Amino acid sequence: MDRKELVLKTFHNEPTDKLLVGFWHHFLDDELVDGLHNPEYIAQNLEGAKKFKEEFDPDFVKVMTDGLFFMPFNYEDMNCASDLRNLKATDEMDLYMEKAVEFAKATREIYGNDILMFYNVFSPTFQINHRMNQTHPELTMGTLDAPIVKLIKEDPEATQIALDLVADYTEKLIDLIVGAGIMDGIYFSVSCFNRGITPEVYNKYVAPGERRIIAKANSYAKDNLLHICGWRGNLNNLSIYTDYDCSVINWAVHAEEVPVAEGKKLFHDKCVIGGFGNNNTDLICTGTKKEIQDYVEKIVDEAGTTGIIIGADCTTHLDTPDEHIHWVYEKAAEISERLLKNN
C-alpha cells in the first residue's frame, strides 16, 4: 500500500496498521503579510516548505499560504457595514489568482506527486474580518468584537452580499488549483469568532457561502479537510459544523475542552486530526519526551487509531522545537509497530 492509499484509508475511517501524524506551522513570522506585492515573502514561504519536507517527510501536506491569505478587494472603501454592498474585486484579482496558482505548483514541485496535498483556503468571514481589521482598525475600538462580528450585527444583509462575493472568487481559486489537479483538495478554515456570531445568525448569513465552497471542492476532490479554528483560544459553536460535508475534521481540542474521542463522536465518527494544544505554553512546546509521548498514548487509549491523526488544535507555535514533533512521530511509529504485530 503506498502513502496516498494509506492516508485515504485513514481519511475514510478504515483501520490501518499505521497511526498518522499531521502537524504544520507558518513559515513567516507574520503570516498576514502581503506577498502579492512583496514576492520575497512567497520565496521565504517556499523555502520553509522545503525545510519542512526535509525535516519531517510528512504523511500528507497542509499547504501554508502565508503571504497569500487575502484576495484583493476594495476594503479601503468599506467604512461601515452598509458599504459592503459595494465590495468588489480590484484590478489585481487576476494577478492574485496567477500568483496563487504559481505558488501551488511550486509547492507541489517541492513535495512531489506521491503525497496528498491540501491547499489552505480561508472562509469569507476570515478574509473580510482580517482585511477590515487591517484597513479600518477603528471599527472595533472600544469593543471586544472581531470586525466581522460587528459588521454582521450592524447590517447582516449587506455583510452577506460581501461574503457571497468572496465565496464566488474562492470557488474560482478552487477551480484553478484543485480543479486543475495541482492540489488534491482543500484545508478549509472556518470560525464563528469566539462565539461572537450566534448559530442562528451563522446558519442564515455565513453557512450558505461556506457550504457552497465545500461543495465546489467536493466536486473535484474526494476528500477535503475542515479546520474549525480556535487560534489563540478562540471558541466556536462546534454544533454549527457537525454536518459540513468534509471527510476530515480538526478543531481546538483544548480551547473547546472537547477531547479527540468525544469530538469524533460529535462529528459522526469521521476522521479527525488533533490532540495537542498549539500555543508556546502547551505540552507540545514545553513538555518532556516522556510527557509528550505519554500524551500520544493517552489519545490512542481514549480514541483508538481508526480515523485518528495525531495533530494540534491549529498551526503549532514557531517556538515549538522540531525535536518535540519528532517525538510524536517516534511514538506513532511505535504504536504502528504494535498494530502491525496484532494484525
N, C-alpha and C positions, 0 to 999 in steps of 0.2 A: 504494500500500500504506500503510495507516495504522499508527500507532505500535504498537498491540496486535499486528497481524499480523506486523510486523517482529520484535518481541520473541519472539513464538511461534515464528517460523521459526528463530530462534537457539536457543531452548529445545529445539526438535525436531531440532537439529543439521543444519539445512538451510542451504546457503550463502545469504548476503545481500550487499548492497552497502554495509552499514553495520556497523562494529565498535562494539559496545555497551560502555557503561561502567556499573558498579554499585558505588558507594561509599555508605557510611552511617556515621553516628556517633550517639552518645547525645546527648540534648538536656538532660539533667540532669547536674550534677556527680557525683551518686551515683545511678546507675540503679536501685539496690536499695531505694530508699525506699518508704514505704507511701503510695501515692496513694489508696488506698481511704478512709483516714481523714484524708488531707490533700489536698483537691481542688486546692490551689494547684499541686501537682506535676503534675497532669494538665493544668492550664491552661498551665503552663510548657512541657510536652511539646508541646502543640498549637501553641503559639506558635513553638516550634522547628521544627515541621513546616512551618509557613507560610513561615518564613525559608528553610528548605532548598529548598522548591519555587521560591521566587523567585530564589534564588541559582543553582540547578543545573538546574531543569526536568528531572528525571531520566528516563531511558528507561523505568524501572519502579520500583516502590517496595517496599522492605522496611520495614514499619511498626515503628517503635520503640515498645515498650510500657513504657518507663520508668515506674515507679510502680505498674505492674500486673503485675509479673513473677510474683507468688506468689498462688496461690489460698489461701483461709483454711481451714486445718485446725488441729486441736488439738495443734500441735507442742510447746507448753509442757508438755503432759502426757507427752511421749515422753522418757524419761530414759535409755533403753538400747534396743538393737536389738529385744529381745523385745516391748517396749511398742508397736512399730509394728504389731503385730497389731490394736491398738485405735485406730489412727488413724481419725479421722472428720472430716467437714466440719463447720465451725462454723455457727452460725445466720446468719452473714453471707455464706454462699456465694451465695444468691440475689442479694444486693446486689452482690457482686463480678461476677457474670455480667451484671447490669443495667448496671453501670458500664463493663464491658469492651465491651458492645455499643454503648453511647453513645459511647465513645471511638472505636471502629471507624467508626461513622457520621460522627463529627465529622472524622476523618482523611480519610475518603472525600470529604467535602464540600470539604475543602481542595484535594485533588488533582483532583477531578472524575472523570467516568466514562470518559474516553478513555484511561486508563492502567491497566496491570495492577498490582494491589496485593496484597502477600502479608503476612499477619498473623504476627507473631513469636510462635512457640509453643515453650516450653521443655520438654524431656523431663522425665518424672517424677523422674529421678535429679537433675537440676539443681535442681528445685523443692525436693525433700526436703533435698538437700545444703545449699543456701544458707539455708533456713529453720532447719534444725537447727544450723547454724553461728551463726545469729543468736540463737537461743533457748538453746542449750547449747554455748557456746564451749569449755567444759571437756572436751567429748568428745574433742577431738583434741590436748589438751595433752600434750606430750612425744612427739608423733608427727608425721611429715610427711604422713600420710594425710589426704585430704579426709574429712569426716564420712561421706559415703555409702560410701566405700571401707571405713571402719572398721565401719560398720553391716552391710554385706554380709558382711564377714569373720566378724562375731560371730554373725549369725543370718540367713542368706540367705533362708530361707523366710519369716520374719516381714517382712523388708525387701521381698520380692517382693509380699506381700499389700498393703503400703502403696503400692508402685509401681503395682500394678494399680488401686488405688482412685484414685490421682491420674490415672492414664490414663483411667479412666471419666469423670472430670469434665473432663478435657482434650477428650475426644470430645464432651461436651456443649457445651463452648465452641466447638468447630469447627462443630457443628450450628447454633449461634446466629449465627455470624459468616460462615462460608464457605457453610454450607447455606442460609442466608438470602440469599445473594448480595451481602452487603456487601463482602466481600473475594473475590479471585479464587483464593486458595489460601493455603498456609501456608509460612513460612520456619521450618523445624524444627531447633532447636539440640540437638545431642547431644554426649556426651563420655564417654570412659572414664577421665577424671580422671588425667591424666599417666600413663596406662597402669596405674593402680592397680587397675583391675578387669580381670582376665585375660580373653582372648577366650572361654575355656571357660565361665567364670562369667557373663560378659556375655551370651553367647548363651542360657544357660539361664534366667537370672533377670531380665535387663534387656530384651533384644531383643524378647521377645514383646509387651510393652506398647507399645514404640516402633513395632513393625510394625503393631500394631492402630491406633495413632494415625494413621500414614501411610495405612493402608487407609481409615480414616474420611475423611481429607482427599481421598484419591483418588476416593472415592465421589461427591464433589461437584465436584472440580476436576480439569481435565485435566492440570495441571502443578503440582507442589509442589517446593519448594527444600529441600535438605538442607545444613545447616551443621554441619560436624564441628569443634567449637570448640577452637581452640588458643590461647585468650586467655592473654596473658602467658607464652607459650612452652610451655604445657602440651602434652604429646604424646598422640597417640591411636594405637591399632592400627587403621589405615585398613582393613585387611582385614575387620574386623567389618562394615563398612558397604558393601562393594562391591556387595551385592545388595539393598540397601534400595531400595524402589520409588519413587524420586523422579526427576524429569526433569532436575534441575539440581543440581550438587554444588559445594560450597565447602569447602575445607579449608585448614589453615595451611601454605601452601607453604614458608615459611621455617622454621618450627619443625620441621616434619616432614622438611625437606630433600627434598621431592618436588615438582619443578618442574611447571608447568602442563601441559606436553606429556606428561610421564611420568604425571601423575595422570589425565589424560584417558584414557590407555590403561588404567590401573588400573581406572577406573570405566566400562569397556566403551564408551568413546567417547561418553559422554553429554556434554551441555553442561556447561561448568564456569565458575566465577567465581573470579578471583583473580589473583595475580601479585606484588602488593606486600605487604610486611610492614605491620603496623598500629600499631607502637609509636612513641613520640615520638623514638626513636633510629634509626628506619628511614628508608629513602630517601624515602618519600612525605612525610615530615615535614621532613627535613633536607636533601634534595637540591636541586641547582640545576635550572633549567628543562631544560637540556640533559641532565643525568643522568637526570631523571625521564622525559623523552620518549625518550631513547635506550633506556631500560629497557622502555618500551612496545613499541618496535620490536623489541627482543630477544625479548620474549614472543611476538610475532607471527611472527618469523623461526623460532622453535622449534616453535610450536604451531599456526600458521596463524590463520585468522579464523573458520572454520566452527565453530559451537558454542563460541565463546570469548567471554567477557565479562571485560573488564579490571576488576579489583577488588582487594580486600585480604584478608589472612588472616582478619580479623574486623572489627568496628567500628573505624574509624580513631580515633586518639587525638584528644582535644579540642584539643591543641596544633597539630594539622595545619592549616596555612594554607589557606583556601579557594582561594587562587591556585594552590596546588600541584595541587589536584583539577582546577581549570580547565585546567591544563597537560596533564593526561591526556586530558580531553575534546577539547582542541585537537589533540593528536596523533592521537587516534582519528578525528577528523573528517578529518585529512589522509590517514590510511590509507584511510578510507572513500572519499575522492575518487579514490584510486588504484584501488580496487576497481571503482568505477563506470566509470572510463575503460577498464579491462581487460575489462569485461563487454559 
